[in-house]
Amino acid sequence: MISDRPGLALAYAGQIANGRIKKALAAHGLKPAHSHVLMLLIGNGAMGQQALVEELRVDPSVLVAILNDLESAGLAERRRDPADRRRHIVEIRDRGKELLEEVDRAVAVVEAELFADLAPDELAALQHILERVRPGADDGSCAEET
């Protein structure tokens, strides 16, 4: 029974949440990987491309494809580091910031629906518990879903 297996229950709930979040992102022309990169850039500021690879735990070719999409859409830009011409710096553009605000509102609506039956203290406890679920080295990243 699924209620006896927390991993299965989490996987099932995760599929539901994932589907709804993907739909909200798609309504704004984004995939999860795109929004993940934009969130990192808005949270950390401009980052080196290698630092993004390490943070996302993806192959560099995967990140290049994501960044190509983001640049084509005018949401982010890559430029050479003036201090080290071999290094690329990635920065979110104003349109990326605006879009991320829209996405944040859309995700908030999805989360409100998903967690409508949870009291604020239960939601806080869930968030705390989920932060303690540890990915393994072979688990990849949600940024791989391009």
Backbone as a ProteinNet text record, in pm:
[ID]
protein_1_A
[PRIMARY]
MISDRPGLALAYAGQIANGRIKKALAAHGLKPAHSHVLMLLIGNGAMGQQALVEELRVDPSVLVAILNDLESAGLAERRRDPADRRRHIVEIRDRGKELLEEVDRAVAVVEAELFADLAPDELAALQHILERVRPGADDGSCAEET
[TERTIARY]
85.1	0	89.3	52.5	137.2	154.7	52.7	62.5	165.3	205	306.8	448.1	462.3	592.4	613	684	700.8	767.9	859.5	923.8	825	736.9	634.7	534.3	495.6	402.2	464.5	593.2	662.7	674.2	705.2	716.8	583.6	475.2	343.2	306.8	324.8	295.1	386.4	511.2	605.1	563.7	508.5	460.7	347.3	259.3	147.4	200.1	286.3	342.9	423.2	504.4	587.5	501.9	396.2	309.2	246.5	200.9	136.5	237.9	356.2	460.3	505.5	526.5	566.2	462.5	336.1	229.1	232.8	255.4	263.8	384.9	497.4	617.3	596.3	536.8	514.4	424.5	331.3	244.3	324.4	446.4	535.3	653.9	644.8	747.5	874.9	867.2	986	971.5	1086.1	1095.9	1157.4	1147.8	1207.1	1354.2	1431.3	1573.7	1595.7	1514.1	1526.2	1500.6	1391.9	1357.5	1461.4	1517	1619.2	1741.1	1787.2	1902	1868.8	1752.9	1715	1706.8	1653.7	1646.5	1785.4	1876.5	2014.4	2076.8	2053.9	2112.2	2052.4	1923.6	1863.4	1904.1	1922.6	1961.8	2108.2	2193.7	2338.4	2401.2	2328.9	2389.5	2461.3	2537.7	2611.1	2700.6	2706.8	2786.1	2869.1	2980.8	3060.1	2986.6	3006.5	2938.2	2977.5	3103.6	3148.7	3082.1	3063.7	2996.3	2851.7	2787.2	2651	2649.5	2745.9	2756.3	2767	2851	2871.6	2747.9	2683.5	2563.4	2448.8	2432	2323.1	2355.5	2483.3	2529.8	2485.4	2513.6	2481.5	2607.2	2602	2708.5	2714	2833.3	2842.6	2759.2	2746	2666.7	2518.3	2471.7	2332.3	2313.2	2408.1	2398	2406	2491.9	2503.8	2368.6	2299.1	2167.3	2067.3	2069.7	1979.4	2011.2	2139.5	2180.2	2150.3	2164.7	2128.1	1981.3	1894.8	1751	1725.5	1789	1767.7	1817.8	1931.7	1984	1894	1848.8	1761.2	1632.7	1585.1	1461.9	1487.6	1614	1646.5	1636.1	1647.3	1630.2	1762.1	1869.4	2001.4	2104.9	2226	2333.8	2465	2546	2682.2	2778.5	2884.2	2989.6	3122.8	3227.1	3361	3396	3462.3	3512.9	3632.9	3628.5	3740.9	3872.4	3862.1	3981.7	4039.3	3954.8	3998.6	3914.4	3966.8	3891.6	3845.9	3901	3858	3727.2	3692.3	3577.5	3457.5	3338.5	3213.9	3139.3	3085.6	2998.7	2856.1	2763.6	2622.9	2545.6	2460	2384.2	2239.6	2148.6	2007.4	1982.5	1899.6	1863.7	1733.9	1702	1581.2	1456.9	1447.2	1330.9	1324.9	1440.3	1444.5	1393.1	1429.9	1382.1	1231.1	1181.1	1036.4	961.2	1012.3	947.4	950.4	1060.5	1071	971.1	942.2	838.6	701.8	673.5	546.4	538.2	646.5	651.9	634.1	696.1	684.1	538	465.6	323	244.4	275.9	206.4	235.4	360.4	397.6	330.7	319.5	251.8	106.3	40.5	-98.3	-102.4	-9.8	-4	20.2	115.4	145.2	26.9	-44.2	-160.7	-265.1	-281.4	-375.9	-325.3	-196.5	-138.8	-146.6	-120.9	-106.5	-224.2	-337.4	-454.2	-500.8	-481.2	-527.7	-426.1	-311.5	-209	-214.9	-203.5	-192	-52.6	-34.4	97.5	211	186.6	292.8	321.7	220	242	323.1	291.1	364.3	510.2	533.1	670.8	744.9	677.4	739.3	770.4	678.6	701.8	823.9	831.9	946.4	1075.8	1075.2	1193.7	1232.9	1136.3	1162.9	1218	1156.8	1201.6	1343.9	1380.7	1517.1	1619	1575.2	1665.4	1674.9	1591.6	1602.6	1727.5	1819.9	1951	1958.6	1996.3	2018.2	2150.1	2155.7	2279.3	2359.7	2481.8	2570.7	2515	2436.9	2384.2	2246.1	2193.8	2056.8	2039.4	2146.7	2133.6	2069.1	2002.2	1944.5	1816.2	1728.2	1606.6	1639.4	1759.2	1799.3	1822.9	1832	1852.5	1726.4	1613	1487.4	1474.8	1539.2	1535	1424.9
-118.4	0	124.2	222.2	340.2	418.9	418.5	493	432.5	308.2	243.4	267	325.5	345.1	494.4	565.4	710	747	662.5	691.8	688.1	588	579.1	693.7	726.8	837.8	968.5	988.9	1108.5	1109.9	993.8	985.5	1018.4	965.3	991.9	1139.9	1194	1335.9	1422.3	1378.3	1451.7	1454.3	1343.5	1339.9	1439.1	1446.5	1540.5	1683.3	1714.6	1849.7	1882.8	1788.5	1809.7	1841.8	1766.3	1792	1929.7	1970.7	2102.5	2215.9	2197.9	2301.1	2312.4	2199	2201.4	2275.9	2252.9	2318.6	2470.2	2511	2654	2717.3	2646.6	2698.4	2706.2	2600.2	2596.4	2711.1	2751.6	2864.5	2992.9	2994.3	3109.7	3080.7	2970	2936	2877.7	2827	2773.4	2625	2560.5	2424.2	2434.3	2329.6	2335.3	2375.9	2325.6	2359.1	2508.1	2568.2	2711.8	2790.9	2756.3	2831.5	2809	2688.4	2658.9	2748.4	2759.9	2845.4	2990.9	3037.9	3177.1	3203.4	3107.1	3124.9	3132.6	3050.1	3056.4	3191.9	3242.4	3370.4	3486.9	3480	3589.1	3581.4	3459.3	3443.2	3470.8	3434.7	3447	3562.6	3622.3	3721.4	3649.6	3725.4	3667.3	3554.6	3447.6	3330.6	3284.5	3224	3160.7	3039	3009.9	2896	2765.6	2752	2631.1	2619.9	2732.1	2729.5	2682.4	2721.3	2674.1	2523.7	2474.5	2330.5	2255.8	2305.3	2239.3	2248.9	2363.1	2381.4	2293.2	2284.1	2205.7	2057.2	2025.5	1887.1	1825.3	1899	1851.5	1852.9	1780.4	1783.1	1923.7	1973.9	2107.1	2123.2	2017.9	2027	2051.3	1997.9	2021.2	2168.8	2223.5	2364.9	2453.6	2420.5	2499.7	2505.4	2393.1	2390.6	2479.3	2472.2	2556.2	2703.3	2737.4	2877	2927.4	2841.5	2880.8	2920.1	2840.2	2871.3	3004.3	3022	3143.9	3267.9	3254.9	3368.4	3399.9	3297	3317.7	3390.1	3361.4	3424.2	3560.4	3602.3	3731.9	3733.3	3615.5	3604.8	3606.5	3566.2	3562.6	3590.4	3621.6	3640.3	3587.6	3538.4	3493	3595.2	3620.3	3707.3	3657.9	3692.5	3655.2	3733.5	3666.2	3731.2	3816.3	3946.9	4031.2	3993	3935.2	3895.1	3762	3679.5	3549.3	3516.1	3542.3	3529.6	3386.7	3287.5	3148.2	3120.9	3207.5	3187.7	3267.9	3206.9	3276.2	3312.9	3432.2	3478.3	3476	3424.8	3418.8	3512.4	3592.9	3691.1	3693.3	3710.9	3722.1	3862.3	3871.5	4001.3	4049.5	4174.5	4232	4152.4	4109.3	4029.1	3897.4	3839.4	3717.6	3742	3855	3889.7	3908.8	3979.1	4001.8	3869.3	3785.1	3656	3570.3	3574.1	3495.1	3542.8	3671.2	3722.6	3666.5	3662	3606	3456.6	3386	3242.9	3219.4	3302.7	3288.1	3300.1	3393.7	3407.8	3284.6	3233.4	3114.1	2992.6	2976.8	2864.5	2878.8	3001.3	3024	2977	2999.1	2952	2799.5	2736.4	2589.9	2537.4	2596.2	2551.4	2572.6	2682.3	2706.9	2596.8	2552.9	2444.1	2311.2	2283.2	2156.7	2141.7	2249.5	2242.9	2306.8	2319.1	2385	2319.3	2189.7	2118.8	2118	2180.8	2184.7	2316	2305.5	2425.1	2484.3	2613.3	2675	2601.4	2552.1	2480.5	2345.1	2282.1	2156.1	2180.6	2288	2321.4	2352.6	2424.3	2453.3	2324.9	2233.5	2105.3	2024.6	2024	1953.8	2011.5	2142.7	2207	2166.4	2166.4	2127.7	1981.9	1895.3	1753.2	1734.6	1800.2	1785.3	1836	1939.1	1991.2	1890.5	1795.7	1695.2	1568.7	1556.5	1443.3	1467.1	1374.4	1391.8	1321.6	1397.3	1331.1	1255.1	1149.6	1074.3	1126.1	1080.1	1124.9	1092.6	986.3	944	1000.8	1086.2	1133.1	1242.1	1302.2	1407.3	1530.8	1604.4	1731.8	1753	1835.1	1866.4	1951.3	2008.5	2085.9	1997.7	1866.2	1777.3	1761.4	1801.3	1791.7	1914.5	1910.8	2025.3	2011.5
0	0	0	-81.2	-97.1	33.6	118.4	243.6	339	315.9	398.8	346.6	231.5	167.6	141.7	229	210.1	78.3	30.7	-97.4	-212	-211.6	-316.7	-306.3	-184.6	-165.7	-214.9	-183.6	-228.5	-380.8	-438.6	-584.4	-651.8	-597.4	-655.3	-642.3	-522.1	-500.8	-587.7	-602.6	-686.1	-831.7	-880.3	-1018.6	-1039	-942.8	-952.2	-951.9	-855	-845.4	-970.5	-1016.3	-1134.2	-1256.7	-1276.7	-1390.9	-1386.9	-1270.3	-1257.8	-1274.1	-1216.6	-1228.5	-1373.8	-1440	-1581	-1665.3	-1636.1	-1711.1	-1688.2	-1563.6	-1532.2	-1601.1	-1602.6	-1669.3	-1820.2	-1876.9	-2021.1	-2067	-1982.1	-2015.6	-2032.4	-1978	-1989.9	-2082.3	-2156.7	-2253.7	-2194.9	-2072.6	-2005.9	-1975.4	-1964.4	-1913.5	-1775	-1694.2	-1559.8	-1559.1	-1653.5	-1658.3	-1680.3	-1765.4	-1790.7	-1663.2	-1595.9	-1474.9	-1365.5	-1358.6	-1258.1	-1278.6	-1401.6	-1431.4	-1400.4	-1442.1	-1414.6	-1264.7	-1188.3	-1042.8	-980.6	-1028.7	-978.7	-1009.5	-1129.8	-1168.7	-1091.4	-1064.6	-988.9	-841.3	-792	-652	-625.5	-721.6	-701.8	-777.6	-869.4	-957.3	-1069.9	-1147.6	-1259.2	-1208.6	-1286.8	-1248.8	-1367	-1335.9	-1439.5	-1491.8	-1619.6	-1680.2	-1610.3	-1572.4	-1502.6	-1365.8	-1297.1	-1166.9	-1182.5	-1291.4	-1318.4	-1343.4	-1419.1	-1444.5	-1311.7	-1223.1	-1094.2	-1005.4	-1005.4	-922.7	-970.6	-1101.1	-1158.6	-1168	-1161.5	-1173.8	-1306.2	-1413.8	-1547.4	-1633.5	-1741.6	-1839.8	-1900.6	-1930.3	-1990.8	-2117.6	-2197.5	-2320.5	-2289.3	-2178.3	-2137	-2102.4	-2026.9	-1991.2	-2114.8	-2208.6	-2331.7	-2403.6	-2412	-2477.7	-2402.6	-2270.6	-2189.8	-2212	-2206	-2223.3	-2363.5	-2463.9	-2600.3	-2606.7	-2543.7	-2539.8	-2469	-2353.4	-2274.7	-2348.1	-2416	-2492.8	-2611.8	-2681.2	-2797.5	-2757.9	-2637.6	-2588.5	-2523.7	-2516.5	-2456.3	-2304.9	-2241.5	-2096.9	-2020.4	-2085.9	-2022.7	-2130.6	-2086.4	-2182.4	-2126.7	-2218.2	-2187.4	-2243.3	-2167.8	-2218.2	-2164.8	-2232.3	-2187.8	-2062.3	-1970.5	-1850	-1891.5	-1868.9	-1910.8	-1840.9	-1722.6	-1648	-1697.6	-1760.9	-1810.7	-1933.6	-2050.6	-2175.1	-2203.4	-2133.9	-2151.9	-2078.1	-1986.5	-1897.7	-1947.2	-1942.3	-1975.9	-1847.8	-1845.1	-1736.8	-1789.8	-1709.5	-1748.5	-1656.6	-1717.4	-1640.4	-1687.8	-1595.3	-1629.9	-1685	-1787.6	-1845.7	-1781.1	-1806.4	-1747.2	-1785	-1908.9	-1951.3	-1874.4	-1844.3	-1763.5	-1623	-1566	-1431.3	-1431.1	-1532.7	-1542.2	-1558.1	-1644.9	-1668.4	-1542.7	-1471.1	-1348.5	-1243.5	-1239	-1148.6	-1187.1	-1317.1	-1364.4	-1329.4	-1351.4	-1322	-1172.5	-1091.7	-946.6	-903.1	-962.7	-929.8	-974.4	-1092.3	-1143.6	-1055.5	-1014.2	-927.5	-791.7	-742.3	-613.9	-619.8	-732.4	-749.7	-746.7	-817.7	-819.5	-678.3	-608	-471.9	-377.8	-394	-309.6	-329.1	-454	-482.3	-427.2	-450.5	-404.2	-252.7	-182.1	-36.5	38.1	-29.5	29.3	159	172	291.4	405.4	385.1	489.2	565.7	697.3	780.8	760.2	787.4	767.8	839.2	960.8	1032.1	965.7	907.5	836.2	708	639.2	518	550.9	658	700.6	736.3	803.2	838.8	712.6	616.7	490.7	420.2	413.4	349.5	419	549.8	627.7	598.3	594.5	567.7	426.5	329.1	190.5	171.3	244.1	235.1	287.4	367.5	424.2	339.5	234.4	143.4	59.2	66.5	3.5	-131.9	-235.2	-364	-361.4	-437.8	-452.3	-570.3	-582.1	-688.8	-827.3	-838.8	-969.3	-1000.3	-913	-928.7	-1032.7	-1078	-1177.5	-1118.5	-1201.7	-1161.7	-1238.7	-1183.5	-1258.6	-1381.1	-1384.2	-1501.9	-1623.4	-1604.5	-1717.8	-1802.3	-1749.3	-1825.2	-1915	-2027.1	-2116.9	-2217.5
[MASK]
++++++++++++++++++++++++++++++++++++++++++++++++++++++++++++++++++++++++++++++++++++++++++++++++++++++++++++++++++++++++++++++++++++++++++++++++++

